[in-house]
Amino acid sequence: MKFGYAIVYVPDVLASVEFFEKAFGLKRRFVHESGYGEMDTGATALAFASHDLGASNLPGGYVKASHSGEPLGMEIALVTDDVAAAHEKAISEGAVSIKEPILKPWGQTVSYVRCPDGTLVEICSSVSN
């Protein structure tokens, strides 16, 4: 077993893909008209699927991050050498700051933003060994 990809259900796949391109500098792998798209993030892809596709996959329903007043209890972590600059860039592209960059006791700098589609993103440096 290996981790293949993470899928975030969103109101508008193309808007989420474009936001992640502008705010975080990620590149799209592809976007399909069926309501699915992937970012090129290395061995493990970050994907977005429409709420319509989510409803067909999960007929019992699910909590939509885009409709929740609070972030969901999960996050996507993006690693960078300059957390403060990445945090500010994400905010300038429309994210909401949840927590400003802070240095953790183990030497990692982390911050949190919430994307326009409701996705919670941790922006972090690599963990020091």
C-alpha positions, -999 to 999 in steps of 0.1 A, spaced: 0 0 0 12 35 -8 -4 69 -6 -15 78 -41 -33 112 -38 -55 134 -17 -88 147 -32 -105 178 -20 -142 182 -29 -147 218 -40 -174 240 -56 -153 249 -87 -124 226 -97 -109 251 -121 -110 279 -96 -92 258 -70 -66 247 -95 -60 283 -105 -58 295 -69 -32 268 -60 -12 279 -91 -13 316 -82 -11 313 -44 14 285 -40 32 282 -74 20 246 -80 15 234 -116 -16 217 -128 -12 182 -141 -46 183 -158 -82 194 -154 -111 173 -168 -145 185 -177 -161 158 -156 -152 179 -125 -118 166 -116 -83 181 -117 -48 173 -103 -18 194 -94 17 182 -102 31 178 -67 55 149 -71 49 113 -64 17 120 -45 -9 142 -63 -32 168 -49 -65 165 -66 -97 185 -67 -132 171 -75 -165 189 -78 -192 186 -52 -213 169 -79 -187 142 -83 -184 140 -45 -221 134 -42 -219 106 -67 -190 91 -49 -204 96 -14 -242 93 -17 -245 95 21 -231 131 20 -201 148 35 -192 181 52 -183 206 25 -153 226 35 -166 255 14 -198 256 35 -183 250 70 -178 280 92 -147 264 107 -119 246 89 -123 208 86 -101 187 109 -76 179 82 -51 199 63 -28 199 33 8 208 41 30 225 16 67 228 23 88 258 15 120 275 25 103 309 31 71 303 51 65 340 58 67 350 21 45 320 11 20 329 38 18 365 25 15 354 -11 -14 331 -3 -32 359 15 -26 383 -14 -43 358 -37 -74 355 -15 -66 330 13 -75 339 49 -48 339 75 -56 314 103 -23 315 121 8 336 113 41 319 109 55 305 142 87 286 150 79 252 166 101 237 194 114 211 169 128 238 146 100 239 120 83 271 110 45 267 103 16 289 94 -20 282 84 -43 297 57 -78 289 45 -83 289 8 -113 304 -9 -127 268 -14 -124 262 23 -93 240 22 -70 244 52 -33 246 42 -3 244 65 26 263 50 57 249 66 95 245 64 111 211 64 115 195 98 150 200 112 167 168 122 
